[in-house]
Amino acid sequence: MMGFVCGVFLLLTLPALARTEVVNDFKVCKDFFLESKAPTVQLDQNRYKRICQKYKNKYEFATLYDTTNRIPVYSAYTYSDCDEGERKKRNWAIEPQLDLGSGSGEMALENTVKGAGGKQALDKDYKTIEDSNTPDGYNRGHLFPVCHAESQSAKDATFTLTNIVPQNVEFNGGAWASTERFVRDNIKEKCTPDNNNKAYIVTGAVPSKNSKVNNRVNIPEYMWTAFCCKKDNRWVSMAHYGRNAKGEVTVPVSLEKLEEQLKTDYDVKSFLVFGGNCYEVKATYFDYAMRFFRYLNSIIRG
């Protein structure tokens, strides 16, 4: 009885728990995709689950989740600004519907969901690596990062384990964090995003063959991200791809090159990030790549 009361108390005291929905398609959260077209979705719907991530009665982003590897394939969101709000320490949530197959869809703490963990990562999985602060260790890495969220509500909504993968500590805090900042700053400069001209971003993880956290949660081999927007009625896009390991950096690549690589990585006939749209001219790619490497060099030199 005491355990039940404590569980109810935890649910009541969590600040504005988010609501997520495991859906058959992304129609209810299609606004996070360019022209409402989601990136390629693998055919096995028993393994790969679509999630519309909702917080305080507002959809904040969308996720395709791999229930076998217990990590997201990708999270998709829009970007216009990130000045409002702050990164607050909060409890990590899970998605009960992934394991139970039904229910209201409210995010919850794992100790309030009986039988949780069969098809998703749990907080206790990641706690096994919390002390791994060495460069060779792993920690929790957002796909939809706090620094790209435009409101406090959106920032809070990112703290679900369905938006998290194990990332190498050095890579996550170094090259990957630098990539997130560079993408954000480049969008501001090249796209002048606002509420009427949002940028679209998709960030994903390529699973490794057998590396796992707690013998349950796959440690991705590679990470990738791509953005798309319009400037003066012209497509602007670019992507990054990097190994999730100590000493690695992300490599800026064109959207076409990223899609070619992901086709092989995910073993699909084709992989389209933005529904076959938003391809940039090659001359722009070279300029972007040079600016990115100069940016990294400036950080290394301090």
C-alpha positions in Angstrom: 0.0 0.0 0.0 2.8 2.4 0.9 4.5 1.7 -2.5 1.3 2.6 -4.3 0.9 5.8 -2.3 4.5 6.8 -3.0 4.0 6.1 -6.7 0.9 8.3 -6.9 2.7 11.0 -4.9 5.6 11.0 -7.4 3.2 11.4 -10.3 1.4 14.2 -8.6 4.5 16.1 -7.7 6.3 15.8 -11.1 6.1 19.3 -12.7 3.6 19.1 -15.6 4.3 15.7 -16.9 4.5 15.5 -20.7 2.1 13.5 -22.8 3.4 11.4 -25.7 1.5 9.3 -28.2 2.6 6.2 -29.9 0.8 6.6 -33.3 0.4 4.6 -36.5 1.5 7.6 -38.5 2.8 11.1 -37.9 -0.3 12.9 -39.1 -1.0 14.5 -35.8 2.5 16.0 -35.5 3.3 16.4 -39.2 4.2 20.1 -38.8 7.7 19.0 -37.6 8.5 17.6 -41.1 9.2 19.6 -44.3 6.0 19.7 -46.4 4.6 17.2 -43.8 6.8 14.4 -45.1 8.5 12.3 -42.5 11.9 10.9 -43.0 12.1 7.3 -44.2 10.4 4.9 -41.7 11.5 1.2 -41.6 8.7 -1.2 -42.5 8.6 -3.3 -39.4 6.0 -1.4 -37.3 6.3 -4.0 -34.5 9.9 -2.9 -34.0 9.9 0.8 -35.1 7.4 3.0 -33.3 6.3 6.5 -34.2 6.0 8.9 -31.3 4.4 12.3 -31.3 6.0 14.0 -28.3 3.5 16.3 -26.5 4.0 18.5 -23.4 1.5 20.8 -21.8 -1.1 20.0 -24.5 1.4 21.0 -27.3 3.3 18.8 -29.6 7.0 19.7 -29.4 8.7 17.2 -31.7 8.5 13.7 -33.3 10.5 10.6 -32.8 10.9 7.2 -34.6 12.0 4.7 -31.9 13.7 1.4 -32.3 12.3 -1.0 -29.6 14.9 -3.7 -30.3 18.0 -1.5 -29.8 16.1 0.7 -27.3 17.2 3.9 -28.8 15.6 6.5 -31.2 16.3 6.2 -34.9 15.7 9.9 -35.2 13.9 12.9 -33.7 12.5 15.7 -35.9 11.7 19.2 -34.9 11.5 22.8 -36.1 13.8 25.7 -35.1 13.1 29.4 -35.0 14.8 30.6 -31.8 16.2 29.3 -28.5 16.5 32.3 -26.3 13.6 31.6 -24.0 14.0 29.4 -20.9 16.8 27.5 -19.4 18.1 23.9 -19.0 16.5 22.7 -15.8 17.4 19.6 -14.0 14.3 17.3 -14.1 13.4 13.6 -13.8 13.8 11.5 -16.9 10.6 10.1 -18.3 9.8 6.9 -20.3 6.9 6.1 -22.7 4.5 3.5 -21.1 2.7 2.8 -24.3 5.9 1.3 -25.8 5.7 -1.6 -23.3 2.0 -1.7 -22.5 0.7 -1.1 -26.0 -2.2 1.0 -24.6 -3.0 3.7 -22.1 -3.2 7.5 -21.9 0.2 8.1 -23.3 1.4 10.1 -20.3 5.1 10.1 -19.7 6.0 8.6 -16.4 8.8 7.6 -14.1 9.7 4.0 -14.7 9.0 2.9 -11.1 5.3 3.9 -11.6 4.9 1.6 -14.7 4.7 -2.1 -14.0 6.6 -4.2 -16.5 8.4 -1.2 -18.1 11.6 -1.7 -20.0 10.9 -4.6 -22.4 10.9 -2.3 -25.4 12.7 0.8 -24.2 15.6 2.1 -22.2 15.1 2.9 -18.5 16.6 5.5 -16.3 18.4 2.7 -14.4 20.2 1.6 -17.6 21.7 5.1 -17.9 22.5 5.2 -14.2 25.0 2.4 -14.8 27.1 4.8 -16.8 26.6 8.0 -14.8 30.0 7.7 -13.2 31.7 7.2 -16.6 33.0 10.8 -16.9 36.2 9.7 -18.5 36.7 10.5 -22.2 36.2 6.8 -23.0 32.9 6.7 -21.0 29.3 7.3 -22.1 26.5 9.6 -21.0 23.0 10.7 -22.1 22.9 12.4 -25.5 19.9 14.3 -26.7 18.8 14.0 -30.3 16.5 17.0 -30.0 18.9 19.2 -27.9 17.9 21.7 -25.3 19.9 24.4 -27.0 17.7 24.1 -30.1 14.4 24.3 -28.2 12.6 27.6 -28.5 10.6 27.6 -25.3 10.8 26.4 -21.7 8.1 23.9 -22.5 10.0 22.5 -25.5 13.3 22.3 -23.5 11.5 20.4 -20.7 9.9 18.0 -23.3 13.3 16.9 -24.5 14.0 15.1 -21.2 12.5 11.8 -22.3 14.6 8.7 -22.7 12.9 8.1 -26.1 14.9 11.2 -27.2 18.2 9.9 -25.7 21.1 7.7 -26.8 24.4 6.7 -25.1 27.0 9.1 -26.4 30.8 9.0 -25.8 31.5 11.6 -23.1 34.2 13.4 -25.0 32.3 13.4 -28.3 29.1 14.5 -26.7 30.6 17.4 -24.9 33.1 18.3 -27.6 32.6 17.8 -31.3 28.8 17.1 -31.1 28.1 20.1 -28.9 30.1 22.2 -31.2 28.1 20.9 -34.2 24.8 21.7 -32.4 25.9 25.3 -31.8 27.3 25.7 -35.3 24.1 24.4 -36.9 22.1 26.8 -34.8 24.2 29.8 -35.6 24.3 28.9 -39.3 20.6 28.7 -39.4 20.3 32.1 -37.8 22.7 33.6 -40.4 21.6 31.8 -43.5 17.9 31.3 -43.0 16.7 34.1 -40.6 14.2 31.8 -39.1 11.0 33.1 -37.4 7.5 31.8 -36.8 6.7 32.1 -40.5 9.9 30.6 -41.8 11.0 27.8 -39.6 14.0 25.6 -40.1 13.5 21.8 -40.1 16.0 19.6 -38.3 16.3 15.8 -38.1 18.9 14.2 -35.9 19.5 10.5 -35.7 21.7 7.6 -34.5 23.1 4.6 -36.4 23.2 1.6 -34.1 26.3 -0.5 -33.5 26.4 -4.2 -34.1 26.8 -5.3 -30.5 28.0 -2.5 -28.2 25.5 -2.0 -25.3 24.9 -0.2 -22.1 23.8 -2.5 -19.2 23.7 -5.3 -21.9 20.4 -3.7 -23.0 20.7 -0.3 -24.7 22.6 0.0 -28.0 25.5 2.4 -28.2 25.3 4.1 -31.6 28.2 3.7 -33.9 27.5 7.0 -35.7 25.4 10.2 -35.1 24.0 12.4 -37.8 22.0 15.6 -38.2 20.6 17.6 -41.1 18.8 20.9 -41.4 16.7 22.5 -44.1 15.1 25.9 -44.6 14.4 28.5 -47.3 16.1 31.8 -47.9 14.9 34.1 -50.7 12.9 31.3 -52.1 16.0 29.0 -52.3 16.7 25.8 -50.4 19.4 25.9 -47.8 20.5 22.6 -46.3 23.5 20.8 -44.9 24.3 17.7 -42.8 26.8 16.3 -40.4 27.9 12.7 -39.8 30.4 11.5 -37.2 31.5 8.5 -35.3 30.3 8.3 -31.7 33.8 7.8 -30.1 36.6 9.6 -28.3 38.7 11.9 -30.5 36.2 12.0 -33.3 34.6 15.0 -35.0 31.6 15.4 -37.2 32.1 15.8 -40.9 30.0 18.3 -42.8 28.4 16.6 -45.8 25.7 17.4 -48.4 22.2 16.2 -47.8 22.6 13.8 -50.8 25.7 12.3 -49.3 24.1 11.8 -46.0 21.1 10.0 -47.5 23.4 7.8 -49.5 25.2 6.8 -46.3 22.0 6.3 -44.3 20.7 4.0 -47.1 23.6 1.7 -46.3 23.6 2.2 -42.6 19.9 1.3 -42.2 19.9 -1.3 -45.0 16.9 0.3 -46.8 16.3 0.8 -50.6 16.5 4.6 -50.0 16.5 7.0 -47.1 15.1 10.5 -47.5 15.5 13.0 -44.7 13.2 15.7 -46.1 11.0 13.7 -48.4 13.3 14.2 -51.4 13.5 18.0 -51.1 15.9 20.6 -49.9 19.0 19.8 -52.0 21.7 22.5 -51.9 24.0 23.5 -54.7 27.5 22.1 -54.3 29.3 25.4 -54.2 27.4 26.3 -51.1 28.5 23.1 -49.4 32.2 23.8 -49.8 31.7 27.2 -48.2 29.8 25.7 -45.3 32.4 23.0 -44.8 35.3 25.4 -44.7 33.5 27.7 -42.2 32.7 24.7 -40.0 36.3 23.5 -39.8 37.5 27.1 -39.1 35.0 27.2 -36.3 36.3 23.9 -34.8 39.8 25.1 -35.1 39.0 28.3 -33.2 37.5 26.3 -30.4 40.5 24.0 -30.2 42.9 27.0 -30.1 40.7 28.6 -27.4 
